[in-house]
């Protein structure tokens, strides 16, 4: 299975090794990609474990009405055990393709990377309702209605 983070690698060689706890992410970008995969897989346990305890919500609830279909990393910077990753994630909600654009913040605590918080930005990807033969925005090459629709 290809990794949902769109790295071009197989899931087990990419984010799966972090979600399965075989390895720890070496940097914030790896953690961010694996957290995106955890959203795709609805893995609240991994999301909670990788959220810094000072920022973690008391309860995580998944949203079954969202289907995550794509991730684009826009920028990342790391300095002095802190990092920022800017990304845009695409999703299907009620048959419409939408996007969220965020700058996420990360820190290292006891040798392990954690997500702290993020600031939402205006998405560059505009919501749209796919036409009859539109290609899927997930990049599969299939028509939307036969893929993520």
N, C-alpha and C positions, 0 to 999 in steps of 0.2 A: 504494500500500500504506500502510495506517495504521501509525504508529510503534508498535512493540512496547512502548514505555515508557508507553503509554496517556495521552499528552499531548493526544490529540485532533487532532494534526497529521499530515500526511503524513510518511513516513519520511525522504524526501529533504530536507524543509524542517525537520526536527527533528534526530534523532540521526544520520541518514545523512550529513549534511554534516560531522560530526566523524569518524565512522568512515571516511569516504572521504578524510579529510585535506584537504578543501576549506577548512575553518575549524577554529580551536581553540575549545574550550569557554571561555566567558567567565567561568564560575563553577563552583563545586563541584557544584551541583545539575545543571547541564547535563552535567558529566563523569559524575556518578553515573548519570543516565538513559542516557547513551550506553554506559556500561560494562554496564548491565543488558541493553541491546540486543545488545551484543557476546556476552554469555552466551547470549541467545536464539539468535543467529546462529552460535554456536560459533566466534567470531573471537578465537583465542588471541593473535594478533599485536597486535591493538588493546589487549587487556587487558594484555599485557606492556608495551607502549609507554606506557600511562597509569598504570602502577604505579611508584611512587617506587623508584629503584634500591636504596635502602637497605633496602627492605621486600619487594621483588619476589622471589618464589620462583625457584629456579634452573630449574625446569621447570613449565610449566602443562599440566595434563592435563584435557581435557574429560570430562564424564560423560554419555555417550550415553543413560543410563537416566533422565535428567531432561528434562522438557519444561516450560519456563518459560511461565506463562500470565498473569501479572499482576503489576503493581507499584503500590504505594501509598506515596506520600511522606507521612511522619508529621510530620517537623519538619526544619528546616535552620537553621543559624546560621553566619555568616561574620564574622571579625574578624581584622585584622592578618595578612592573607595565609594564614590557616588557616580551615578550615571543618569542620563536622560535618553529616552528612545522616543522618537516621533514616528507615528505610524497612522495608516488609514486602514480600517477593516471594513469590508463590504459584507452585507447581509441581505437576506430576503425576509421581508416582514409583510404579511398580508398580500403576497404576490408582487410586491414592489421591491426593487433593488435599491437599497439605501447604503449609507456609509457613516462611520464615525471616525473622527480625526482627533487624535489625542497626543499630548506630550506626557509620557509617563516618567516617573522618577523612581530610582532604585538606589539602595544602599547595601553595603556589605556589613554583616553583623556576625561575629564569630566565624569568619571565613566562608559565609554563605550569602549569596545575593538574595535580596527581598525587594518586592514591589512596595512602594510607600503610597503614592497617590499620583493623580494625573490631572491635567487641565485639558478641557475640551476646546477644540478649535473648529472653525467652519470647514466642513468637508469640501474637498476639491471635486469629488465624484458626485454628480447630481442624481437625485432619485429618478428612477424611470420605471415604467411598466413595459416589459418586453413585448414587442410585436410578435406576430405569428411565427416568423422564422428567424428571430434574433439569435445570434450566438450567445452562449452563456458567458457572463462576465467572470466566472471562476477560472477561465482559461482552458477548459477541457477540450474545446473545439467542437463540442456538441451543441445542438440547439437548446436554448434555455428550457423549453417545456419538457425535453427528454433528459435534462440534467438536474439542475437545482430548482427548477420550477416545480 
